Amino acid sequence: MKAFPLPVFLFLLAVADLRAQSDIHDYLKTHSYAFTLESGFDSTAQAILKQKFAPYKVILQGEGGSHYLKMYNELPAMWLSLLNSHFGVTHFFGESGHSSDILINHYFKTGDTGYLFPRNKAWATKLYQLNNALSKTGGLTYFGIDFEGSRQYVNAIKLLLPGNAVVPEPIRPDIELIKGADGSIVDCIYILSINAALKKSIAINKPLFESYFGAKYADLERMVFNGRTCKETLRDRNPNMAANFISFDQLFQQPMYFGELGMAHTSLNTRASFASIINNTKEFKNKVCVINLYCDNCSTKEEGPSSNWQLGKIEKDIITLFLPFCKSTFTLFDLTENPGLVGKYSVYGQFLVIAKKQD
C-alpha cells in the first residue's frame, strides 16, 4: 500500500468520508416513505412494501420510546389493514398473556367492553373497528405470548366456565374457587394463589377438567401452565414468549402474522431477543421481518421524556443522517438493500420507523 504524507492522508480520509456521507444520503432519500396512522402509505410505497414483505412469515413492529405513547393505540391497526389487504393477515400478537387475548377476542365478537383494561380501550377500540370491517372474511384474532396479567386473569378464567354444566365432585372446590374469585383485585400474589391451586388439581384430575371445560380446556391449560408469571416482569421472558408463539402457530398455522412488542424483544442485533430466537427456528428461519421504531422528541406523562436506549449505539447517526429525511410525523426507512452501506443499522431490523413529537 502506498504511503502518503500525513496531510495528504487526512485529506483522502475526509474525501472518503464525504463520499460515504453522500452515498448514504442518496440511499436514505430513495428508501424512505412517509405515512400516517389514519391513511397508511401511498400506493407507490404500498407496492414496494408488498414486494419487500412477501418473503416473510412474521412482520414485527418494535415499540421504541415507551409503551405509553398514544401512537401505539393506532399503529397496529394501520399495519394490520395494510397486511390484510395484501396478504390476508388476520392473526396478530402482543406483549400480554393468553388471559388478555381471551378478553380482547371476546370484545371483538360481542362488543362487550366490560372486561377491557382501561389502558387498552383505545387500542382495542381501533382494532374493533377494523375487525368489523373485516368480519366478512373472518375478522381478527389476537393472541398474547407473554405472562398472565393480574388485571385480566380472573375475568378471563371466569369466561371459560361452561355455564350450567354438571361439575364433577373432585374438582368442585376448584370451580367454586374460580366462581368466587374477585376480578377487581389487581394483585399478583392473589392470582398466583388461584393459579397454584388449579395447577395442583389439574395434575391430579386432568380428565375431569377436560370433560368439564370441553373445547375451552386448552385455553385453561395455556393460562395455568404459562411458563412465566407476573412476578417475573424483570426476568428474561424472551424464550417463554418464543415458546408460546410457536405453540400458537401450531394451533393457527397461518401463512403470516403481525406482532407488536417492546423493542427489547424485537431487535435482531442480539440472539437473546424474541425476534432472534424465532428467526432461528426451523419453522421461521430468516422469515422474521423487524420494523424498529425511534421516537424523536417524544414524552409521556407516565414516564417523562422517552428514551431510545435500544438504539443507543446508532442514535447519533439516526439524528444526523435519518432525521433530515423525515418530512412528516411518521417515516419508514427500508434498510434491506446495500448492506455494505447500511448494514450497521439493518442488524437491528430490516426497517426503521421514525416518529416525531409523540406523547
C-alpha positions in Angstrom: 0.0 0.0 0.0 1.4 3.4 -1.0 2.4 5.6 2.0 1.1 9.2 1.8 2.3 12.2 3.8 0.0 12.9 6.8 -1.7 16.0 5.4 -2.5 14.1 2.2 -3.7 11.0 4.1 -6.0 13.2 6.2 -7.3 14.9 3.1 -8.0 11.5 1.5 -9.9 10.3 4.6 -12.0 13.5 4.6 -12.8 12.9 0.9 -13.7 9.3 1.5 -16.0 10.3 4.5 -17.8 12.9 2.4 -18.3 10.3 -0.4 -19.7 7.9 2.2 -22.0 10.6 3.6 -23.2 11.4 0.1 -23.8 7.7 -0.7 -25.9 7.1 2.5 -27.8 10.4 1.9 -28.7 9.2 -1.6 -29.8 5.8 -0.2 -32.0 7.2 2.6 -33.6 9.7 0.3 -34.7 6.9 -2.1 -35.6 4.4 0.6 -37.8 6.5 2.9 -41.6 6.6 2.9 -43.9 8.9 4.8 -47.2 7.5 6.2 -50.0 8.5 8.6 -51.7 6.4 11.2 -55.1 7.2 9.6 -54.3 6.6 5.9 -51.1 4.5 6.0 -48.9 4.6 2.9 -49.5 5.9 -0.6 -49.9 3.5 -3.4 -46.3 3.6 -4.5 -45.0 2.8 -1.1 -47.6 0.0 -0.7 -46.4 -1.6 -3.9 -42.8 -1.6 -2.6 -43.7 -3.0 0.8 -45.9 -5.7 -0.8 -42.8 -6.9 -2.6 -40.5 -6.5 0.4 -42.8 -8.2 2.9 -43.7 -11.2 0.7 -40.8 -13.5 1.8 -41.6 -13.2 5.5 -43.9 -15.1 7.8 -43.8 -12.6 10.7 -43.9 -8.8 10.4 -42.9 -7.5 13.8 -43.2 -3.9 14.9 -41.0 -2.8 17.8 -42.2 -0.3 20.4 -39.5 2.3 20.9 -39.5 5.1 23.3 -42.3 4.0 25.7 -45.2 1.5 25.9 -47.3 4.5 27.0 -47.0 6.5 23.8 -50.6 7.1 22.4 -49.5 6.2 18.8 -49.3 2.5 19.8 -53.1 2.6 20.1 -53.3 3.2 16.3 -50.1 1.7 14.8 -51.2 -1.9 14.9 -54.5 -1.2 13.1 -52.5 0.7 10.4 -50.2 -2.3 9.8 -52.9 -4.9 10.0 -55.1 -3.0 7.5 -52.1 -3.0 5.1 -51.1 -6.6 5.7 -54.7 -7.9 5.5 -55.2 -6.0 2.2 -52.1 -7.5 0.6 -51.5 -10.8 2.4 -54.8 -11.7 4.1 -53.3 -11.4 7.6 -55.8 -11.8 10.4 -53.8 -13.2 13.3 -51.7 -10.8 15.4 -49.9 -11.0 18.8 -48.6 -8.7 21.5 -46.9 -8.4 24.9 -49.6 -9.9 27.0 -50.8 -13.2 28.3 -53.4 -15.6 27.0 -55.9 -14.2 29.5 -55.7 -10.9 27.8 -56.4 -12.3 24.4 -59.4 -14.2 25.7 -60.9 -10.9 26.8 -60.0 -9.0 23.7 -61.3 -11.6 21.3 -64.5 -11.7 23.4 -64.8 -8.0 22.8 -64.2 -8.5 19.0 -67.0 -11.0 18.9 -69.5 -9.3 21.2 -68.7 -5.6 21.5 -68.7 -6.0 25.3 -66.2 -3.6 26.7 -66.8 -4.6 30.4 -63.7 -6.8 30.6 -61.2 -4.4 28.9 -58.4 -3.0 31.0 -58.9 0.9 30.8 -55.4 1.5 29.4 -56.2 -1.0 26.5 -59.6 0.5 25.5 -58.3 3.0 22.9 -56.1 0.3 21.3 -58.8 -2.3 21.4 -61.5 0.1 20.0 -59.4 0.9 17.0 -58.9 -2.8 16.3 -62.6 -3.5 16.9 -63.4 -1.1 14.2 -61.0 -2.8 11.8 -62.3 -6.2 12.9 -65.9 -5.2 12.0 -64.6 -4.0 8.5 -63.0 -7.4 8.0 -65.8 -9.5 9.5 -67.0 -10.9 6.2 -63.6 -12.5 5.7 -63.3 -13.9 9.2 -62.2 -10.9 11.3 -59.2 -10.6 13.5 -57.7 -13.0 16.1 -55.4 -11.7 18.8 -53.1 -13.9 20.8 -50.9 -13.0 23.8 -47.5 -14.6 24.2 -46.3 -13.2 27.5 -47.1 -13.9 31.2 -50.7 -13.7 32.5 -51.5 -10.2 33.8 -53.1 -9.7 37.2 -55.7 -7.4 35.7 -57.0 -10.0 33.2 -56.5 -13.4 34.8 -59.6 -13.8 36.9 -62.1 -12.3 34.4 -60.6 -14.4 31.6 -60.8 -17.7 33.5 -64.4 -16.9 34.5 -65.3 -16.6 30.8 -64.0 -20.1 30.3 -66.6 -21.6 32.7 -69.1 -23.7 30.7 -72.3 -22.3 32.2 -74.7 -24.9 33.7 -72.6 -28.0 33.1 -72.5 -30.5 35.9 -69.4 -30.2 38.0 -67.6 -33.4 38.8 -67.3 -33.6 42.6 -63.5 -34.0 42.8 -63.0 -30.6 41.1 -65.9 -28.8 42.7 -63.7 -26.8 45.1 -61.6 -25.6 42.1 -64.7 -24.5 40.2 -66.1 -22.7 43.3 -62.6 -21.0 43.7 -62.9 -19.6 40.1 -66.5 -18.6 40.6 -65.8 -16.8 43.8 -62.6 -15.1 42.6 -62.7 -11.3 42.6 -61.8 -9.8 39.2 -61.4 -6.3 40.7 -58.4 -7.4 42.8 -55.3 -6.4 40.9 -52.7 -8.2 42.8 -50.1 -10.7 41.5 -49.9 -12.8 44.7 -53.7 -13.2 44.6 -53.9 -14.6 41.1 -50.8 -16.8 41.7 -52.5 -18.4 44.6 -55.5 -19.2 42.5 -53.3 -20.5 39.7 -51.2 -22.7 42.0 -54.4 -24.4 43.3 -55.6 -25.0 39.8 -52.2 -26.3 38.6 -52.1 -28.7 41.5 -55.6 -30.0 40.9 -55.2 -30.3 37.1 -52.1 -32.5 37.7 -54.4 -34.9 39.6 -57.7 -34.5 37.8 -56.9 -33.5 34.3 -59.5 -35.8 32.6 -62.2 -34.2 34.8 -61.2 -30.7 33.8 -61.1 -31.7 30.2 -64.6 -33.1 30.4 -66.0 -30.1 32.3 -64.4 -27.3 30.2 -64.7 -29.1 26.9 -63.3 -27.2 24.0 -62.2 -24.4 26.3 -59.9 -26.7 28.3 -56.9 -25.9 26.1 -57.3 -22.2 26.9 -57.4 -23.0 30.6 -54.3 -25.1 30.4 -52.4 -22.5 28.4 -53.2 -19.9 31.1 -52.5 -22.1 34.2 -49.2 -23.5 32.8 -47.8 -20.4 31.3 -44.0 -20.5 31.8 -43.6 -17.0 33.2 -45.7 -15.2 35.9 -46.5 -11.6 36.9 -43.7 -11.8 39.5 -41.1 -12.1 36.7 -41.6 -8.9 34.7 -37.9 -8.0 35.0 -36.6 -11.5 34.1 -35.7 -12.6 30.6 -39.1 -13.6 29.2 -37.9 -13.9 25.5 -37.6 -17.7 25.5 -41.0 -18.2 27.0 -42.6 -15.7 24.6 -40.9 -17.6 21.7 -42.2 -21.0 23.0 -45.7 -19.6 23.4 -45.6 -18.1 19.9 -44.6 -21.4 18.4 -47.3 -23.2 20.3 -49.9 -20.7 18.9 -48.5 -21.1 15.4 -49.0 -24.9 15.6 -52.6 -24.1 16.5 -53.3 -21.4 13.9 -51.0 -22.4 11.1 -51.3 -19.0 9.4 -49.0 -18.1 6.5 -48.2 -14.7 8.0 -48.6 -13.0 11.4 -48.2 -9.4 12.7 -46.9 -8.7 16.1 -46.0 -5.6 18.2 -43.6 -5.9 21.2 -41.3 -3.7 23.1 -38.1 -3.1 21.2 -36.1 -5.1 23.7 -37.8 -8.1 22.3 -37.6 -7.2 18.6 -34.0 -6.0 17.9 -32.2 -8.6 15.8 -28.7 -7.5 16.9 -28.9 -9.8 19.9 -29.5 -13.6 19.8 -31.4 -13.4 23.0 -34.4 -11.4 21.8 -37.7 -12.9 20.9 -37.3 -11.9 17.2 -33.8 -13.5 17.0 -35.0 -16.7 18.7 -37.9 -17.1 16.3 -35.8 -16.1 13.4 -33.5 -19.1 14.1 -36.2 -21.7 14.5 -36.9 -24.4 11.8 -40.3 -23.0 11.1 -39.3 -19.3 10.8 -35.7 -19.4 9.7 -34.9 -16.0 8.3 -38.6 -15.3 7.9 -39.0 -12.6 10.6 -39.1 -9.0 9.4 -38.4 -6.4 12.1 -39.6 -2.8 12.0 -38.0 -1.0 14.9 -39.0 2.5 16.0 -37.1 5.6 17.0 -39.2 8.3 18.7 -37.8 11.8 18.3 -38.7 14.5 20.9 -41.3 12.2 22.5 -42.6 12.2 26.1 -45.3 10.6 28.2 -46.9 11.8 31.4 -46.2 8.4 32.9 -42.5 8.2 32.2 -41.4 11.7 31.0 -39.0 12.1 28.1 -38.9 8.9 26.0 -35.6 7.0 25.8 -34.5 5.2 22.7 -31.9 3.2 24.6 -32.3 0.1 22.4 -30.8 2.1 19.5 -28.3 4.0 21.7 -25.3 2.9 19.7 -26.7 4.3 16.4 -28.8 7.2 17.9 -26.2 9.8 16.8 -26.4 8.6 13.2 -30.2 8.4 13.3 -30.3 12.1 14.4 -27.7 13.3 11.9 -28.4 11.1 8.9 -32.0 9.8 9.1 -34.0 12.7 10.7 -33.3 15.2 7.9 -35.4 12.9 5.6 -38.4 12.9 8.0 -40.6 15.5 6.4 -43.8 14.1 8.0 -44.7 12.8 11.5 -44.0 9.2 10.6 -41.4 7.9 8.2 -40.4 4.4 7.3 -36.8 3.6 6.2 -36.1 0.5 4.2 -32.7 -1.0 5.2 -32.9 -4.2 3.1 -30.6 -3.1 0.3 -26.9 -2.3 0.1 -25.8 -3.9 3.4 -22.3 -2.6 2.9 -23.7 0.9 3.3 -26.5 0.5 5.9 -25.5 -2.8 7.5 -24.7 -1.2 10.8 -28.4 -0.2 11.0 -30.1 -3.2 9.4 -28.5 -5.5 12.0 -31.2 -4.2 14.4 -34.0 -4.8 11.9 -34.8 -4.6 8.2 -36.9 -1.4 8.6 -36.9 1.6 10.9 -39.8 3.9 11.7 -39.0 7.4 13.0 -41.9 9.1 14.8 -41.7 12.7 15.7 -43.2 14.6 18.7 -45.4 11.9 20.1 -46.9 11.8 23.6 
